[in-house]
Amino acid sequence: MRIVLPLMHRRRNPIAQAISLVLGLLVIGVLLVFGLVVAGVLMVGGALWLVWRQWKLHRVSGSPRAERQPEVLEGEYVVIRDSRPVAH
């Protein structure tokens, strides 16, 4: 099986070459600006989220060094041995 790709011929008209070069640079520039805007929005949004979270934790605890009671998980535990089957 042979894959045949069409040959990429350069345009012979210098005006067409210049226009395609400008269009290519314009597309790359738009993508670069769009990516920078998205990265900036994500960074600012992440910073605001962290500040909001710290403010919320500070407001709930009263002071940043307030001691909290440890969270305890209560339950019943059963030890299962490998030597005998368990029927529940």
C-alpha positions as CSV (number, residue, x, y, z in Angstrom):
1,M,0.0,0.0,0.0
2,R,1.4,3.3,-1.0
3,I,0.3,6.7,0.3
4,V,0.4,9.4,-2.4
5,L,0.3,13.0,-1.2
6,P,-0.4,15.9,-3.5
7,L,2.7,17.9,-4.3
8,M,2.9,21.3,-2.6
9,H,3.7,23.7,-5.4
10,R,4.8,27.2,-4.4
11,R,2.8,30.0,-5.9
12,R,4.7,31.7,-8.6
13,N,3.1,35.1,-8.1
14,P,5.0,37.2,-5.6
15,I,1.9,39.1,-4.5
16,A,0.2,35.8,-3.6
17,Q,3.3,34.7,-1.7
18,A,3.3,37.9,0.3
19,I,-0.4,37.7,1.0
20,S,-0.1,34.1,2.2
21,L,2.8,35.0,4.4
22,V,0.9,37.9,6.0
23,L,-2.1,35.8,6.5
24,G,0.0,33.1,8.1
25,L,1.6,35.5,10.5
26,L,-1.8,37.1,11.3
27,V,-3.2,33.7,12.2
28,I,-0.2,32.8,14.4
29,G,-0.5,36.3,16.1
30,V,-4.2,35.8,16.8
31,L,-3.6,32.4,18.3
32,L,-0.8,33.7,20.4
33,V,-2.8,36.6,21.7
34,F,-5.8,34.3,22.4
35,G,-3.6,31.9,24.3
36,L,-2.1,34.7,26.4
37,V,-5.5,36.0,27.2
38,V,-6.7,32.6,28.3
39,A,-3.6,32.1,30.4
40,G,-4.1,35.5,32.0
41,V,-7.7,34.8,32.8
42,L,-6.8,31.5,34.3
43,M,-4.0,33.0,36.4
44,V,-6.2,35.9,37.7
45,G,-9.1,33.5,38.3
46,G,-6.9,31.1,40.2
47,A,-5.4,33.9,42.3
48,L,-8.9,35.3,43.2
49,W,-10.1,31.8,44.1
50,L,-7.1,31.3,46.4
51,V,-7.7,34.7,48.1
52,W,-11.4,34.0,48.5
53,R,-10.7,30.5,49.9
54,Q,-8.2,31.9,52.4
55,W,-10.6,34.7,53.4
56,K,-13.4,32.2,53.9
57,L,-11.2,29.9,56.0
58,H,-10.0,32.8,58.1
59,R,-13.6,34.0,58.6
60,V,-14.8,30.6,59.7
61,S,-12.0,29.8,62.1
62,G,-11.9,33.3,63.7
63,S,-8.1,33.4,63.8
64,P,-5.6,31.7,61.6
65,R,-4.0,29.7,64.5
66,A,-7.2,28.6,66.2
67,E,-7.0,25.0,67.2
68,R,-9.7,22.7,65.8
69,Q,-11.0,19.5,67.1
70,P,-9.8,16.5,65.1
71,E,-12.4,14.9,63.0
72,V,-13.3,11.4,64.3
73,L,-14.8,8.7,62.2
74,E,-16.7,6.3,64.3
75,G,-17.8,2.8,63.2
76,E,-17.7,-0.9,63.8
77,Y,-14.8,-2.9,62.6
78,V,-14.7,-6.6,61.9
79,V,-11.4,-8.6,61.6
80,I,-11.6,-11.0,58.7
81,R,-9.2,-13.9,58.7
82,D,-8.1,-15.7,55.6
83,S,-8.5,-19.1,57.1
84,R,-12.3,-19.3,57.2
85,P,-15.0,-17.9,54.9
86,V,-17.2,-15.1,56.0
87,A,-21.0,-15.3,55.6
88,H,-22.8,-12.1,55.9
